[in-house]
C-alpha cells in the first residue's frame, strides 16, 4: 500500500482594508426614525444608538421623544 499524502490547506490571504475617515453626522434622516425608535425600544441605550449613527445623544432624545431612564 502507498502512504497517504497529507494535504495542508492554503491559508487565505488577509484582506487589506482602507482606513475610513470618521464622519460626524449632523442629523439622522427621517427615513431612519423608525429604526432609531426600534433600537431604543429593544434595549439599546440612547447613547449606544447615538454611537451607531454618529450623532449626539440629544438627537436621539429628540427622535425618541423622552430622555433615557
N, CA, C and O atoms as a MOPAC input file, in Angstrom:
PM7 MOZYME 1SCF
protein

 N      0.82700 1    -1.17700 1     0.00000 1
 C      0.00000 1     0.00000 1     0.00000 1
 C      0.87600 1     1.24600 1     0.00000 1
 O      1.96800 1     1.26700 1     0.56700 1
 N      0.37500 1     2.25100 1    -0.63600 1
 C      1.09000 1     3.51800 1    -0.67200 1
 C      0.68300 1     4.36800 1     0.53400 1
 O     -0.44500 1     4.27700 1     1.02000 1
 N      1.59500 1     5.17100 1     0.99500 1
 C      1.30900 1     6.05700 1     2.11800 1
 C      0.43000 1     7.21800 1     1.63500 1
 O      0.63300 1     7.74000 1     0.53900 1
 N     -0.52800 1     7.61200 1     2.44400 1
 C     -1.41800 1     8.71600 1     2.08600 1
 C     -0.65600 1    10.03400 1     2.19100 1
 O      0.10100 1    10.26300 1     3.13400 1
 N     -0.87300 1    10.87700 1     1.21600 1
 C     -0.23400 1    12.19400 1     1.23700 1
 C     -1.08700 1    13.13100 1     2.09200 1
 O     -2.31000 1    13.16900 1     1.95400 1
 N     -0.44500 1    13.87100 1     2.95900 1
 C     -1.20400 1    14.83200 1     3.74600 1
 C     -1.22600 1    16.15600 1     2.98500 1
 O     -0.19300 1    16.65400 1     2.53700 1
 N     -2.38200 1    16.69000 1     2.85600 1
 C     -2.56900 1    17.94600 1     2.13800 1
 C     -2.89900 1    19.01700 1     3.16000 1
 O     -3.86600 1    18.89900 1     3.91300 1
 N     -2.09300 1    20.04900 1     3.17700 1
 C     -2.31900 1    21.16800 1     4.08000 1
 C     -3.05100 1    22.24700 1     3.29600 1
 O     -2.54900 1    22.70600 1     2.27000 1
 N     -4.24000 1    22.66400 1     3.76200 1
 C     -4.96900 1    23.69300 1     3.02300 1
 C     -4.22200 1    25.02700 1     3.07900 1
 O     -3.60900 1    25.37800 1     4.08700 1
 N     -4.29300 1    25.74600 1     1.97900 1
 C     -3.63800 1    27.05300 1     1.91500 1
 C     -4.38800 1    28.04300 1     2.79100 1
 O     -5.61900 1    28.04200 1     2.82900 1
 N     -3.65100 1    28.87700 1     3.48600 1
 C     -4.27800 1    29.88200 1     4.33100 1
 C     -4.73300 1    31.04400 1     3.45200 1
 O     -4.01100 1    31.44900 1     2.54100 1
 N     -5.92000 1    31.57900 1     3.71600 1
 C     -6.38800 1    32.70600 1     2.90500 1
 C     -5.56800 1    33.95700 1     3.19400 1
 O     -5.13700 1    34.19200 1     4.32300 1
 N     -5.36600 1    34.74200 1     2.16200 1
 C     -4.63400 1    35.99000 1     2.33600 1
 C     -5.53700 1    36.98300 1     3.06200 1
 O     -6.73100 1    37.05500 1     2.77500 1
 N     -4.98200 1    37.74500 1     3.99300 1
 C     -5.81100 1    38.73600 1     4.68900 1
 C     -6.24000 1    39.83900 1     3.72200 1
 O     -5.48700 1    40.24700 1     2.83800 1
 N     -7.45500 1    40.29900 1     3.91500 1
 C     -7.98400 1    41.37200 1     3.08900 1
 C     -7.51200 1    42.69900 1     3.66100 1
 O     -7.67000 1    42.97500 1     4.85000 1
 N     -6.93600 1    43.50400 1     2.80000 1
 C     -6.47900 1    44.82300 1     3.24300 1
 C     -7.66300 1    45.77900 1     3.19800 1
 O     -8.34300 1    45.90600 1     2.18000 1
 N     -7.89200 1    46.44200 1     4.31700 1
 C     -8.97800 1    47.39500 1     4.38200 1
 C     -8.41400 1    48.80100 1     4.39700 1
 O     -7.41800 1    49.08700 1     5.06300 1
 N     -9.05900 1    49.65400 1     3.66300 1
 C     -8.62800 1    51.04900 1     3.64400 1
 C     -9.12800 1    51.74200 1     4.89800 1
 O    -10.23900 1    51.46900 1     5.35400 1
 N     -8.33300 1    52.62700 1     5.45900 1
 C     -8.82100 1    53.37600 1     6.61900 1
 C     -9.95600 1    54.30200 1     6.18900 1
 O     -9.89700 1    54.93800 1     5.13600 1
 N    -10.97700 1    54.36100 1     7.01800 1
 C    -12.13200 1    55.18100 1     6.71600 1
 C    -12.13000 1    56.37600 1     7.65200 1
 O    -12.00400 1    56.23300 1     8.86800 1
 N    -12.27000 1    57.54700 1     7.06900 1
 C    -12.33400 1    58.75600 1     7.88200 1
 C    -13.66200 1    58.76400 1     8.62500 1
 O    -14.71700 1    58.55700 1     8.02500 1
 N    -13.60800 1    59.00200 1     9.92100 1
 C    -14.82700 1    59.00200 1    10.71700 1
 C    -15.57100 1    60.30900 1    10.47000 1
 O    -15.04100 1    61.40400 1    10.66000 1
 N    -16.81500 1    60.15100 1    10.04000 1
 C    -17.64900 1    61.31600 1     9.78400 1
 C    -18.56200 1    61.54100 1    10.97700 1
 O    -18.98400 1    60.59700 1    11.64500 1
 N    -18.85000 1    62.77400 1    11.22600 1
 C    -19.83000 1    63.06500 1    12.25400 1
 C    -21.08600 1    63.53400 1    11.54600 1
 O    -21.08000 1    64.54800 1    10.84700 1
 N    -22.14500 1    62.79800 1    11.73000 1
 C    -23.41000 1    63.15100 1    11.10000 1
 C    -24.05100 1    64.28000 1    11.88700 1
 O    -24.01400 1    64.29700 1    13.11700 1
 N    -24.62700 1    65.20500 1    11.17500 1
 C    -25.28900 1    66.31500 1    11.84300 1
 C    -26.69600 1    65.93700 1    12.27900 1
 O    -27.19300 1    66.41000 1    13.30100 1
 N    -27.32500 1    65.08300 1    11.49400 1
 C    -28.67400 1    64.65800 1    11.83000 1
 C    -28.95200 1    63.29900 1    11.20700 1
 O    -28.20200 1    62.81200 1    10.36100 1
 N    -30.04300 1    62.70900 1    11.64500 1
 C    -30.46900 1    61.40800 1    11.13400 1
 C    -31.61600 1    61.67100 1    10.16500 1
 O    -32.53600 1    62.41900 1    10.49400 1
 N    -31.58000 1    61.07100 1     8.98100 1
 C    -32.67200 1    61.29900 1     8.02700 1
 C    -34.00000 1    60.76000 1     8.57100 1
 O    -34.02000 1    59.75100 1     9.27600 1
 N    -35.09100 1    61.42400 1     8.24700 1
 C    -36.40100 1    60.98300 1     8.74500 1
 C    -36.74400 1    59.54300 1     8.37900 1
 O    -37.52600 1    58.90000 1     9.08000 1
 N    -36.18200 1    59.03800 1     7.31500 1
 C    -36.46200 1    57.65100 1     6.92700 1
 C    -35.90400 1    56.65600 1     7.93200 1
 O    -36.30200 1    55.49100 1     7.92200 1
 N    -34.98900 1    57.08600 1     8.80500 1
 C    -34.38400 1    56.20400 1     9.79300 1
 C    -34.99000 1    56.35300 1    11.18800 1
 O    -34.57200 1    55.65800 1    12.11400 1
 N    -35.97300 1    57.25100 1    11.35500 1
 C    -36.56200 1    57.48700 1    12.67500 1
 C    -37.17700 1    56.22100 1    13.25800 1
 O    -37.01700 1    55.95600 1    14.44900 1
 N    -37.86700 1    55.44500 1    12.45700 1
 C    -38.47800 1    54.21100 1    12.94500 1
 C    -37.43900 1    53.23600 1    13.45700 1
 O    -37.64000 1    52.58700 1    14.48400 1
 N    -36.33500 1    53.13200 1    12.74800 1
 C    -35.26800 1    52.22200 1    13.17100 1
 C    -34.63700 1    52.70400 1    14.47400 1
 O    -34.31600 1    51.89800 1    15.34700 1
 N    -34.46100 1    54.01200 1    14.60400 1
 C    -33.90500 1    54.57400 1    15.83900 1
 C    -34.82000 1    54.24600 1    17.01200 1
 O    -34.35200 1    53.82400 1    18.07000 1
 N    -36.12900 1    54.43900 1    16.82600 1
 C    -37.08000 1    54.13400 1    17.90100 1
 C    -37.06100 1    52.64400 1    18.24500 1
 O    -37.12300 1    52.26700 1    19.41600 1
 N    -36.97500 1    51.81000 1    17.22200 1
 C    -36.95500 1    50.36300 1    17.46000 1
 C    -35.71400 1    49.96200 1    18.24300 1
 O    -35.81000 1    49.18600 1    19.19400 1
 N    -34.55400 1    50.47600 1    17.86000 1
 C    -33.32200 1    50.14200 1    18.57800 1
 C    -33.41400 1    50.56900 1    20.03500 1
 O    -32.99300 1    49.83600 1    20.93000 1
 N    -33.96600 1    51.75800 1    20.27300 1
 C    -34.09400 1    52.25800 1    21.64300 1
 C    -35.10000 1    51.42400 1    22.43300 1
 O    -34.89300 1    51.17100 1    23.62000 1
 N    -36.18000 1    50.99400 1    21.79100 1
 C    -37.20600 1    50.20100 1    22.48800 1
 C    -36.76100 1    48.77300 1    22.75100 1
 O    -37.21700 1    48.15300 1    23.71200 1
 N    -35.88200 1    48.24100 1    21.92100 1
 C    -35.46300 1    46.85000 1    22.07300 1
 C    -34.23200 1    46.68000 1    22.94900 1
 O    -33.63300 1    45.60500 1    22.96400 1
 N    -33.84200 1    47.72300 1    23.68100 1
 C    -32.81900 1    47.53200 1    24.68300 1
 C    -31.53400 1    48.31700 1    24.52300 1
 O    -30.73300 1    48.35800 1    25.45600 1
 N    -31.30500 1    48.94000 1    23.38500 1
 C    -30.09800 1    49.75800 1    23.26200 1
 C    -30.32400 1    51.06300 1    24.01200 1
 O    -31.42200 1    51.62000 1    24.00000 1
 N    -29.27900 1    51.53600 1    24.65700 1
 C    -29.39300 1    52.83200 1    25.31000 1
 C    -29.35000 1    53.91400 1    24.24200 1
 O    -28.91100 1    53.68200 1    23.11500 1
 N    -29.80900 1    55.08500 1    24.61400 1
 C    -29.78700 1    56.18800 1    23.65900 1
 C    -28.35700 1    56.55400 1    23.28600 1
 O    -28.09500 1    56.98700 1    22.16400 1
 N    -27.44200 1    56.38200 1    24.21600 1
 C    -26.03400 1    56.64900 1    23.92100 1
 C    -25.50000 1    55.65300 1    22.88700 1
 O    -24.72500 1    56.02700 1    22.00700 1
 N    -25.91100 1    54.39100 1    22.99400 1
 C    -25.47200 1    53.38200 1    22.02600 1
 C    -26.04000 1    53.66000 1    20.64000 1
 O    -25.33800 1    53.52000 1    19.63800 1
 N    -27.31300 1    54.05500 1    20.58200 1
 C    -27.93200 1    54.37800 1    19.29900 1
 C    -27.23900 1    55.59200 1    18.68900 1
 O    -26.99100 1    55.62800 1    17.48400 1
 N    -26.92900 1    56.57900 1    19.51700 1
 C    -26.22700 1    57.76400 1    19.02600 1
 C    -24.86400 1    57.39000 1    18.46200 1
 O    -24.43100 1    57.96400 1    17.46200 1
 N    -24.18400 1    56.43800 1    19.08600 1
 C    -22.87800 1    55.99800 1    18.60100 1
 C    -23.00700 1    55.28900 1    17.25100 1
 O    -22.15800 1    55.46200 1    16.37700 1
 N    -24.06100 1    54.49600 1    17.07800 1
 C    -24.28400 1    53.79700 1    15.80900 1
 C    -24.42900 1    54.81000 1    14.67100 1
 O    -23.86800 1    54.62300 1    13.59100 1
 N    -25.17900 1    55.87200 1    14.91700 1
 C    -25.44200 1    56.86500 1    13.88100 1
 C    -24.41900 1    57.99900 1    13.84700 1
 O    -24.42800 1    58.80700 1    12.91900 1
 N    -23.54600 1    58.06900 1    14.83700 1
 C    -22.53300 1    59.11900 1    14.85800 1
 C    -23.09200 1    60.50000 1    15.14500 1
 O    -22.62100 1    61.49900 1    14.60200 1
 N    -24.10100 1    60.54700 1    16.00500 1
 C    -24.71100 1    61.82900 1    16.36700 1
 C    -24.66400 1    61.99400 1    17.87700 1
 O    -24.26200 1    61.08600 1    18.60300 1
 N    -25.07800 1    63.15700 1    18.33300 1
 C    -25.15000 1    63.43300 1    19.76000 1
 C    -26.38100 1    62.74600 1    20.35700 1
 O    -27.34600 1    62.46800 1    19.64500 1
 N    -26.34400 1    62.47700 1    21.64800 1
 C    -27.46000 1    61.82200 1    22.33900 1
 C    -28.71400 1    62.68500 1    22.24900 1
 O    -29.82500 1    62.15700 1    22.19300 1
 N    -28.55000 1    63.98700 1    22.23500 1
 C    -29.69500 1    64.89300 1    22.12900 1
 C    -30.51400 1    64.66200 1    20.87200 1
 O    -31.73500 1    64.82000 1    20.89000 1
 N    -29.86400 1    64.29200 1    19.79300 1
 C    -30.57500 1    63.99000 1    18.54200 1
 C    -31.45200 1    62.75600 1    18.72100 1
 O    -32.57700 1    62.71600 1    18.22100 1
 N    -30.94600 1    61.75500 1    19.42700 1
 C    -31.72800 1    60.54100 1    19.68000 1
 C    -32.88000 1    60.85700 1    20.62000 1
 O    -33.99500 1    60.37700 1    20.41800 1
 N    -32.61900 1    61.65900 1    21.64200 1
 C    -33.69200 1    62.04200 1    22.56800 1
 C    -34.80200 1    62.78200 1    21.82400 1
 O    -35.98100 1    62.59100 1    22.12200 1
 N    -34.43600 1    63.61400 1    20.87200 1
 C    -35.42100 1    64.36800 1    20.09500 1
 C    -36.30500 1    63.41000 1    19.28600 1
 O    -37.51500 1    63.61000 1    19.18200 1
 N    -35.68500 1    62.36300 1    18.71000 1
 C    -36.42700 1    61.42100 1    17.87600 1
 C    -37.30000 1    60.49500 1    18.72800 1
 O    -38.46800 1    60.26700 1    18.41400 1
 N    -36.72000 1    59.96600 1    19.80500 1
 C    -37.45000 1    59.01800 1    20.64200 1
 C    -38.53300 1    59.74800 1    21.43200 1
 O    -39.60900 1    59.19800 1    21.66400 1
 N    -38.25900 1    60.96200 1    21.83800 1
 C    -39.27400 1    61.75400 1    22.49500 1
 C    -39.18400 1    61.83900 1    23.99900 1
 O    -39.93500 1    62.58800 1    24.62200 1
 N    -38.28900 1    61.09300 1    24.58900 1
 C    -38.11600 1    61.16800 1    26.03800 1
 C    -36.69400 1    60.80000 1    26.38900 1
 O    -36.07200 1    60.00300 1    25.68700 1
 N    -36.16500 1    61.36400 1    27.46200 1
 C    -34.79800 1    61.00300 1    27.86300 1
 C    -34.74500 1    59.58900 1    28.42100 1
 O    -35.75300 1    59.03400 1    28.86000 1
 N    -33.54800 1    59.02300 1    28.39400 1
 C    -33.35000 1    57.65400 1    28.92100 1
 C    -33.56800 1    57.64900 1    30.42200 1
 O    -33.18600 1    58.60100 1    31.10200 1
 N    -34.17600 1    56.59000 1    30.95400 1
 C    -34.38600 1    56.49300 1    32.40200 1
 C    -33.32600 1    55.65400 1    33.02500 1
 O    -33.33100 1    55.45400 1    34.24000 1

